[in-house]
Amino acid sequence: MTTFSSGDYLADESTREFAPSPWVGRVVHIYPGGTAYRAVSPTGWVWTIAGCYARLATEEETAVYEAKVTRTSQQRDALAAQLESLNRGGRR
């Protein structure tokens, strides 16, 4: 069984059953012996990947992950600015 490190981008092959491509996340916790990994999605959702279904994400999968992190951050910042404006009595 391959052991991965914290911060690695992993693809969860078990999710292919539900989606056309596997979910990709960054490792935030490693269970003893690499039996499972906790990963965080680009939107902040955390799930557990069984070690037998984990593989390193491809460069393309990693690039898609990073692009989604960037878009999510931009959307969050835009919404925060709108809320701040509304709290000051402004209009959109």
C-alpha positions, -999 to 999 in steps of 0.1 A, spaced: 0 0 0 13 34 -10 16 60 18 9 96 11 19 127 30 0 156 45 -7 182 17 -7 157 -11 -35 159 -36 -54 125 -37 -80 112 -60 -107 90 -43 -114 62 -68 -144 50 -48 -163 82 -58 -163 72 -95 -195 53 -87 -212 86 -81 -194 110 -105 -177 108 -139 -144 116 -123 -130 109 -89 -132 135 -61 -99 152 -54 -88 165 -21 -57 176 -2 -46 154 27 -52 170 61 -49 138 83 -34 104 79 -47 75 98 -22 51 114 -5 29 88 -20 49 59 -52 29 62 -73 60 54 -68 97 47 -89 128 56 -90 151 26 -105 186 21 -123 195 -11 -117 228 -29 -149 241 -12 -138 230 23 -158 198 26 -138 171 45 -142 134 39 -123 101 45 -107 82 17 -100 45 23 -63 38 16 -72 11 -9 -91 37 -30 -65 66 -28 -41 75 -55 -21 106 -62 -40 131 -83 -28 137 -118 -14 172 -128 -47 179 -146 -68 170 -115 -46 191 -93 -49 221 -116 -87 217 -116 -86 216 -78 -65 247 -76 -87 266 -101 -118 258 -81 -101 270 -49 -93 303 -66 -129 307 -80 -144 298 -46 -121 324 -28 -131 350 -54 -168 343 -49 -165 344 -12 -147 377 -13 -173 392 -36 -202 380 -14 -184 394 17 -181 428 -1 -218 427 -10 -227 420 26 -205 447 39 -221 472 15 -256 461 25 -247 464 62 -237 500 55 -270 507 39 -257 506 3 -273 491 -27 -259 465 -51 
